[in-house]
Amino acid sequence: MTEVLRPYQAKVVEEFWRAVEAGLRRIILVAPTASGKTVVARAVVEQARGRALGSLFLAHRREILTQTSNKLRGIPHGIIRPGNLLRPLELVQIASVQTLHRRAIKAGILELPEAALVIVDECHHVVANSYRSIIECYPESILLGLTATPCRGDGRGLGNVFQAMIQCPQVGDLIEQGFLVPTRVYAPVDPDLHGVRVRHGDYVESDLADRMDRPKLVGDIVTNWIKFAQRRKAVCFATSVRHSIHIRDEFFAAGVRAEHIDGTTPMDERDATLARLASGEIEIVTNCMVLTEGWDMPALGCLILARPTKQMGLYRQMIGRGLRPAPNKTNCIVIDHSGATYRLGFAEDHVEWTLDPDLKANNPTHAVRVGDQPGGPKIVECRECGAARVGGMACLSCGYLPELSPCAIEVVDGDLGLVDPSRRARPCLDDPYLRNQWFSMLAGIAAERGYKAGWVAHQYRNKFGDWPPPGARPVPTEPSVEVRRWVQSRMIAYARRRKSA
Ligand SMILES: [Zn+2]
């Protein structure tokens, strides 16, 4: 029954035990959606059991308790939640946080299971009281937190509870390895959020609702789904219950079968709605903060973000819902009405998570992209396919690579700045990002044709007027049409010069 661990899973399990042997007791495993955190947890639990150590697995969602119990099949375990008979003698216990907190801590009618290893699922909630009061009862135990997004609701690190962080490959790596599908992002709207108040590190929901729940914006959600989503099964994240209902109504008015769920929807109704989405009976489920985490439907092909957030954690949890692979699924379409792509970047970007409670997770790639560098790459709309694309790079959706994008030009008192005779702004040759790209692509051509490193350096100098940085070793990449043409034109010019000489 034991699933064979993927190489990176085996690696993080090893790292975990090494950390324990080094004396660490409170460890987070950062595991993106679908990276198989339960498989990793199973391996850890099994190995603990082999050493006669008891494990307690804590989760707060019904679905996760069931999933975990299924994953542990073959390992005898008890489940502590309403409706399950207790099996207190088992070394492995899975427990609902709420049930355990209620029965063992508040009412004192249940003894806490003995556990040398306490695993906390979705451990970004660990600062909540119910979790804390349970964990405090296990001061000597090893604590292993699992999450895709190791930060608190306000984005800060979890260093008050955890000492160390072990990381699975991130979303971008897992896409490359084929364990997740890439996103294809359309960001047709960047809503104006000026004046929306911010509290605890995110927008105030009532302010957001006022701003987002407007007929034009709601109508755009429908038109853009029709335009971009290829009628794929979609989940829409709204800012408020009322907003979610408005979106559903608007879809309905357009003849699209949509349903809404929220925190007050009874469990069986929620399940029935999701089952209708899975079967294709309906096409869209709109919701407010219900489907943001701990829930999966691999066949989901489209996410609609209508809930702006400043939180890397929440943003990536929402997108994570759509990244699982499924038959005939080549990507997940993200239609972003929240502006999050412009502010927080792409799911594929590498995120620097931090344990530091005084810091927030950030996306350095994106920070460079939209940061202080004037003329640095930005997120733009692809002229060919409409997807969001990093300026200056080939479109990840259609492969379109535009002519070099001009640098932002300082315009001083009506001075038009650098504009060449064709009236097109001249590309900025000092852009380090552009230089790097060319360097790699030239190396790509050299690798194809068996040219030496010196050739690359010379071409680089031809292009940019100076030599590549000393010691720099470009990673050969597939050259763009533009770079190929440029190289060809240089070769022709060189041949001409030789001929005339
Ligand atoms: Zn494109």
Residues whose N, C-alpha, C, O or C-beta is under 5 A from the ligand:
A	BS01	ZN	C382 E384 C385 G386 A387 C395 S397 C398 G399 Y400
